[in-house]
Every structure is written in C-alpha cells, then in structure tokens.
Amino acid sequence: MISAVTEWIRAVLLVSFLSVLVRLLLPDNGLRPFVRLVTGLVVLSVLVQPILVLVGAVPGWDGRPLEGLANVSVPSTAASLAAGEAVRDRGRQAAVEQVRMHVRSQIEALVSLVAEVDGVRVEELVLSEDGVDGLALALDGRRDPGEERVRELLFKYFGIDPDVVTLRWTEEGA
C-alpha cells in the first residue's frame, strides 16, 4: 500500500513538473488558456486515478494503462526500410517522368521557333542524373541550315551535347 501511495505521489509530482514546464515554454499568447485547461485536466486525472481504482469505478483496470502496449506487434526495421525505399523509388520514378514530360514539351516548343523547322516531335529522350544522354527529334522543314541551328539551340538553352542529338528530317532536304 505504501509503494502504491509513493508511486502515486511520484506521478503527481512528475505531471505537475511537466505541466509547469509546458506553461513556461509556451509564449504568452492566445493558446495559454487552452494549455492551462489541458494541463489542469491531466493533473486532475492523475490525482483521481487511484481513487477511481480503489472505489472500483473502473472495473478490471489495475492502473497500468501502458502495460498492454508491450504485446503490440511492430514491423521490423528491415521491413520498414524496405517499404520506405519502395515509396522513395516510386516517387523518384514519378518525378523523372514529370521532368521528362516538361523537358520534352520545352524542347518541342523551342525548336519549333527555328525558322527552318515547320514541325518537331521528340521521338526519344534519355535522361540521367547528369542531364540529357540522348535525344532523337523528327523534324519537318529544311535541313540546311536548320540542322546546325537546332543543335546550337539545344546546346545553348538545355546544355545538350550535339553528339547525343539525332535529327531525322522529312519533306524538304530529307
């Protein structure tokens, strides 16, 4: 009985100390009354808990609410890491596809501004962490001097090495 009273006093002191600490750490603003209310309710619950157990108002409860959590199964660290890596990979793939779509549309829009190009379509776009590793374009228009201007434009605005660009011309100059 004395150990139970000692434990109860220890719990009351600990909760009171934490309550004061929380009140001190919060700035003096509009949340202060709500924090006082919540901390007061927590202190009251700690004070009333042993009385409710003694009276039997809470049947089947021995005053140790966290003890039942010891039997809860938790996934292993390896399983959690594997799940996290799978989510990361899916996110990375989605981001790469989004980037590929935007780069493709930007290339098509910019190359279509070249005077000798009547139409443009990106057939292949190979992306890596370093940038664009391969690009194949289908172009309508005049090959000369259009080809040189397209390669220069791609290098100037996107930093795409002219050696990785493949241009396939149709119609005039094909």
C-alpha positions in Angstrom: 0.0 0.0 0.0 2.8 2.4 0.8 4.5 1.6 -2.5 1.3 2.5 -4.3 1.0 5.8 -2.4 4.6 6.5 -3.2 4.1 5.8 -6.9 1.0 8.0 -6.9 2.9 10.9 -5.3 5.7 10.5 -7.7 3.3 10.5 -10.7 1.5 13.7 -9.3 4.9 15.5 -8.9 6.1 14.4 -12.3 2.9 15.5 -14.1 2.9 18.8 -12.1 6.5 19.5 -13.0 5.8 18.7 -16.7 2.7 21.0 -16.6 4.7 23.9 -15.2 7.5 23.3 -17.8 5.0 23.3 -20.7 3.4 26.5 -19.4 6.9 28.2 -19.2 8.0 27.1 -22.6 4.9 28.4 -24.4 4.8 32.1 -25.4 2.3 34.3 -23.7 -0.4 34.3 -26.4 -3.9 33.1 -27.2 -3.1 29.4 -26.6 -2.1 29.9 -23.0 -5.7 29.4 -21.5 -6.2 26.2 -23.5 -2.8 24.9 -22.4 -3.7 25.6 -18.8 -7.0 23.8 -19.2 -5.4 20.7 -20.8 -2.6 20.5 -18.3 -5.1 21.0 -15.4 -7.2 18.2 -16.7 -4.1 15.9 -16.9 -3.2 16.7 -13.3 -6.7 16.1 -12.2 -6.8 12.7 -14.0 -3.5 11.7 -12.3 -5.0 12.8 -8.9 -8.3 11.0 -9.4 -6.9 7.8 -10.9 -6.0 5.9 -7.7 -9.3 6.9 -6.1 -11.3 5.5 -9.0 -9.3 2.3 -8.9 -9.9 1.9 -5.1 -13.6 2.6 -5.4 -13.9 0.2 -8.3 -15.3 2.8 -10.7 -13.1 1.4 -13.4 -13.6 -2.4 -13.3 -10.7 -4.5 -14.5 -8.2 -1.7 -14.6 -5.2 -2.0 -12.4 -3.9 1.5 -13.0 -1.2 0.5 -15.5 -2.5 1.6 -18.9 0.7 1.3 -20.9 1.4 -2.3 -19.9 -0.9 -3.7 -22.6 1.1 -2.0 -25.3 4.1 -4.3 -24.7 2.4 -7.0 -26.7 1.7 -4.9 -29.7 3.5 -6.3 -32.8 5.7 -3.8 -34.6 7.1 -4.4 -38.1 10.9 -5.0 -38.2 13.3 -2.2 -39.1 14.2 -4.1 -42.3 10.6 -4.3 -43.4 10.1 -0.6 -42.6 13.2 0.4 -44.5 12.2 -1.8 -47.5 8.7 -0.1 -47.5 10.3 3.3 -47.3 12.7 2.5 -50.2 9.8 1.3 -52.3 8.0 4.6 -51.7 11.1 6.6 -52.5 11.6 4.6 -55.7 8.0 5.2 -56.8 8.4 8.9 -56.0 11.6 9.1 -57.9 10.2 7.4 -61.0 7.2 9.7 -60.9 9.5 12.8 -60.7 11.6 11.5 -63.6 8.5 11.1 -65.7 7.3 14.5 -64.8 10.7 16.0 -65.7 10.8 14.0 -69.0 7.4 15.4 -69.9 8.3 19.0 -69.2 11.7 18.8 -70.9 10.0 17.2 -74.0 7.5 19.9 -74.3 10.1 22.7 -73.8 12.3 21.2 -76.4 9.5 20.9 -78.9 8.3 24.5 -78.2 11.8 26.0 -78.5 12.9 24.0 -81.6 9.6 24.9 -83.3 10.7 28.6 -83.2 13.6 27.9 -85.6 12.7 29.4 -88.9 13.7 26.4 -91.0 11.6 24.0 -88.9 8.0 23.5 -89.8 7.2 20.8 -87.2 9.0 19.0 -84.5 8.3 15.8 -82.4 10.6 14.3 -79.7 10.9 10.6 -80.6 13.3 9.7 -77.8 14.5 11.4 -74.7 17.1 9.7 -72.4 17.6 11.4 -69.1 20.3 10.7 -66.4 21.4 12.5 -63.3 23.9 14.5 -65.4 21.2 15.7 -67.8 20.2 14.5 -71.3 22.1 11.5 -72.5 20.2 11.0 -75.7 17.7 12.9 -77.9 16.0 11.9 -81.1 13.9 14.5 -83.0 11.7 14.1 -86.0 11.7 17.5 -87.9 9.8 18.8 -90.8 11.5 21.6 -92.8 14.8 22.5 -94.5 17.8 20.6 -93.3 20.3 23.3 -94.3 20.9 25.5 -92.3 18.2 24.2 -89.9 20.2 21.3 -88.5 23.1 23.5 -87.3 20.7 26.0 -85.7 18.7 23.2 -83.9 21.9 21.7 -82.5 23.2 25.1 -81.4 19.9 26.0 -79.8 19.7 22.7 -77.9 23.2 23.2 -76.6 22.7 26.9 -75.7 19.4 26.6 -73.8 19.5 23.0 -72.5 23.2 22.2 -72.4 22.6 19.1 -74.6 25.8 17.9 -76.2 25.3 18.0 -80.0 26.9 14.5 -80.2 23.9 12.9 -78.4 21.3 14.6 -80.6 19.9 12.6 -83.6 17.9 14.6 -86.1 15.6 12.9 -88.6 14.4 15.3 -91.3 11.4 14.8 -93.5 10.0 16.7 -96.5 12.4 19.3 -97.9 16.0 18.5 -97.6 15.5 15.0 -96.4 
